[in-house]
Amino acid sequence: MSNKIVSRLEKLSRDNLNIVARKLNIKSYRKLPKSELITTILNKVDERALKKALNITFWDKHKDTISIWASILGLLIGIIGLYQTFRSGPTPQHSIELKAERSLQNSQIEKSFDVIIAINRKPDYLDTFQVKITTVFEREAKDFEAYNKLVSVYFEKGEYDKAIASLNKFIKLYPENAAMYNYRGAAYFKKGDFESAIADFDEAIELEPISSAAYTNRGASFVNKGNYDLAIADLDIAIKLNPEEAYPHKSRGIAFSNKGDYFRAINDFNQAMRLGSKDAQTFWELGFAYFQQGKYDQAINILNEATTLYLEYDIVYSLRGVCYAEKGDFDQAITDFDRAIRINPSEVQAYRNRGSSLFLKGKYDHALADLDYAIKLAPKDAIAYMNRGVVHFSKKEFKLAIVDFTQGIELITNDPDVYISRGNAYYEIGDFDRAIIDYSQAIKNNPKLAKVYNNRGQALLAKGDLDNAIADYDQSLLLRDDNADTYYNRGGAWFSKRDFSRAVVDYTRAINLRVGFVNAYINRGITYWHQRENNLALLDFSKAIEIDPNNAMAFFYRGRIYEGLNNYELAITDLDQAIKLKPDYAEVYIIRGNIFYGKFQYDAAFRDYDKAIKVKPDYAEAYYARGNIYYMKLDYENGVADYSRAIDLKHDFADAHYVRGLLYKRKGIRNLAINDFKKVLQIKSTPQSILNETRKALDELNSK
């Protein structure tokens, strides 16, 4: 093989070398490195055949045809550029002229498309170089013009299947044309067939490795497939190849945003805008990135600018409304959602978000109306069901809330929050077993959520499973040790186990974590009271009243402390205030009645006990206390009736059995008296003093 032939092969660009290899029927030529491909050609082909493949004849008379081609390609490039997708679609442009220029300078042109584009962009090439054109060129010019017109019409009509069919034929005729693969990839992208689009962009990149458009388009396809790292890798190359192109920055910003890297996303969106990409979607993406960073004012400023440029773009108003809602400006948020709905009456998110804002303003019925309509528009919108469930929950319509949360679970099976919400609804209706099942599923979905361990602990506590409740509180605090509520709840569990020292420690931690935690002061005061630390208890109840002067419970328990200290005047003052604040507080009537009873003011005591029964008809202690008044007044019939009612409501009520036994004994009903006294002895919680008196009464009855 002559040195001249070898030299010509080595000077060929990779793409032109591929054409030679294809003409010579070299198999798998694209997979071979350039040097290896040259060696293969030299070893397998004789010099005559190789000269024929490399033959170049200068044919100046085709200058006019070339000019027509250049015009057609310019039109095609312009048309392709029109079909960029709004969010992350391809931009079918190419930078093939760079390689064309190199090929022209080396006088190694075999690819007519390279020449055409180069001449289109730099017409003086015709005067500088003698360009070889084969007879195939004339046929290609006619074919190209026809395909160009046809495919352009298909794109304009959105008939992408027809465009693809035409491009298939063209690519079959001219398989080395990178632009057509890029163009067909754009059609596949428009159809949402990202796999096929990526395959075409792969081919375009292999044929044209320095085409920024192909990398941009493939990157955009990866974005839509959710392959954000691959997208970013392609878009990095596209930006390196063409740093002044806005679209790759925008697409990369979307990829970063979807990965949660909002800092880099913001940088890319700002760069895209500086380069001229000021469409509504770029404004929206930038506003959304600021929103995700919690920079609501910056997001609003960006979206304000968008609304001046794009008055009828609904999702801009929707996003700005969400920003206002996060700032607590629900009126302005609702105004924006109203505008979004006027622009697009089918905008589900606007109805959903307006419903949420109305809910936060306390307008539950209006919120439900919006969420109902959102669900009507989008029956598979899980968030709308979940939000409506929250509204029902807040209205204490727990069964309706459960229905909505269940629908949300069916649509989003792995979201722990919806299981927690349904568990909370089950808890409120007293179905603790189902609540525990839902909390457990939420933990399975996300074992790092501190709040769900706390909630399950509450359900276990309600079931009386104190040890497992404490274990859940412990786990919750391991995950988040600054939660005052969890310390407070665990303090309640320790109190129920009568481990008052640990209860005090937990209530104290809750108080230290949350300033003004009224219930923690009250419960710590109750715990001190059980420890007979009356002075400490008094301080806690007084502190609770200082924080919340309208807290009836704090007055009630401070009144009880005063009662224990025999300061009945202060006790009655506090109990009066508790009743004033909460007239249906049955326990307060009992305690105040007991004070009157101890002062032998039986009529006042009777009125309080009677009132307690009226506000709480199933209050066993109130019937027992009123029975005692009847006993003191020697009204044994009514006394027996009240004691019997107390026992019906509370079967192991030892005091009621004992006193009723005494009444039966006084009335001479020996067998009923003995039955009551025996019951007293069977009740494990009976105080020792009552046990002693009961045995004496039985001995007297048995001795007769």
Buried (B, 14 or more C-beta within 10 A) or exposed (E): EEEEBBEBBEEBBBBBBBBBBBBBEBEEBEEBEBEEBBEBBBEBBEEEEBBEBBEBEEBEEBEEBBBBBBEBBBBBBEBBEEBBBEBBBBBBBBBBBBBBBEBBEEBBBBBBBBBBBBBBBBEEBBEEBEBBBBEEBEEBBEBBBEBBBBBBBBBEEEBBEBBBBBBEEBBEBBBBBBBBBBBBBBBBBBBEBBEBBBBBBBBBBBBBBBBBBBBBBBBBBBBBBEBBEBBBBBBBBBBEBBEEBBBBBBBBBBBBBBBEBBEBBBBBBBBBBEBEBBBBBBBBBBBBBBBBBEBBEBBBBBBEBBBEEBEEBBBBBBBBBBBBBEEEBBEBBBBBBBBBBEBBEEBBBBBBBBBBBBBEBEBBEBBBBBBBBBBEBBEEBBBBBBBBBBBBBEBEBBEBBBBBBBBBBEBBEEBBBBBBBBBBBBBBBEBBEBBBBBBBBBBEBBEEBBBBBBBBBBBBBBBEBBEBBBBBBEBBBEBBEEBBBBBBBBBBBBBBBEBBEBBBBBBBBBBEBBEEBBBBBBBBBBBBBEBEBBEBBBBBBBBBBEBBEEBBBBBBBBBBBBBBEEBBEBBBBBBBBBBEBBEEBBBBBBBBBBBBBEEEBBEBBBBBBBBBBEBBEEBBBBBBBBBBBBBBEEBBEBBBBBBBBBBEBBEBBBBBBBBBBBBBBEEEBEEBBBBBBEBBBEBEEBEEEBBEBBEEBBEEBEEE
